């Protein structure tokens, strides 16, 4: 399903700024703005001017692909009341406005489909990220019943999820398909399914959280079943000429003593990647962790543990090599030379940038300059570039 460029870029030209063709879509460069939750929607889940300006600046800033934050396929699957949705046809028009602007600036418009599962019904992060309770209900944000693979909590004190029934799973698979159809109508070029970080799909994949004894539990094949069915449903509703990605937690990170299991492993991810490729998935978006509180980014904050540069890149490399499917690397990729080295080493095909783009929306344009691909500001929008080039010619004295 992958249609790579017929020839490599000219000798010495950065791979990071080389085009890459996948199905009927050409990625202008290898930089993808990763999905980042903003928690700025209202209870209707509609995208607003705030979301428009948030995503628009990354296209102006030179990123080849700009991905929305995770779009919720069913209101029960909201993480918070501030999540964006795609569970209704009402969501299509405001998302279409965003997609059209991104494309008008030369970027691909990408969307991510999501269900938070056992991590639903929570406060926004700056409110504590705890379970919704009486105080939130008093202001109109009442808690609701989360669902998951099984009834175990992700974090002590959060709402106890209820195990999904087979009928609910069947409806969920259909919800993902319908959501993919809405994303297509909104005009997105690329679609990503979020199956990582302890959310609903990951709660089925991992033996740490999935204790079911029916067709959606037990051995690895049973635990993979829901994601494979969702991938088939999405692919059936998503145009054949447009790429489909799946974000997974490639490993669960740590041993869960209660479950007496090492959880989901890189070996499991390689098997899963092959199965997803057979169902029309084009790229594995390689993240990690999140199945329990001690496996989450928040744990790094609590324990003051420092993240290593590119700490998840080896997962993207292993899946690319062993499963024979393109991968996207994400996580603590700080600058252009680091991203270029990942591509040059054959560790991934795309590089996703998240928090670094929050601090520098022009990350891609600065990377081009750092790599010598844009010494005279020509990659910048002309409205900016001519000013900056003139500043360079004039010079600045001490």
Buried (B, 14 or more C-beta within 10 A) or exposed (E): BBEEEEEEEEEEEBBBBBEBBBBEBBBBBBBBBBBBBBBBBEEEBBBEEEBBEBBBBBBBBBBBBBBBBBBBBBBBBBBBBBBBBBBBEEBBEBBBBBBEBBBEBBBBBBBBBBBBBBBBBBBBEEBEBEBBBEEBEEEEBEBBEBBBBBEBBBBEEBBEBBBBEEEBBEEBBBBBBBBBBBBBEBBBBBBBBBBBBBBBBBBBBBBBBBBBEEEBBBEBEBBBBBBBBBBBBBBEBBBEEBBBBBBBBBBBBBEBEEBEBBBBBBEBBBBBBBBBBEBBBBBBBBBBBBBBBBBBEBBEEEEEEEEEEBEBBBBBBBBBEBBEBBBBBBBBBEBBEBBBBBBEEEBBBBBBBBEBBEEBBBBBBBBBBBBEBBEEBEBBBEEBBEEEBEEEEEEEEE
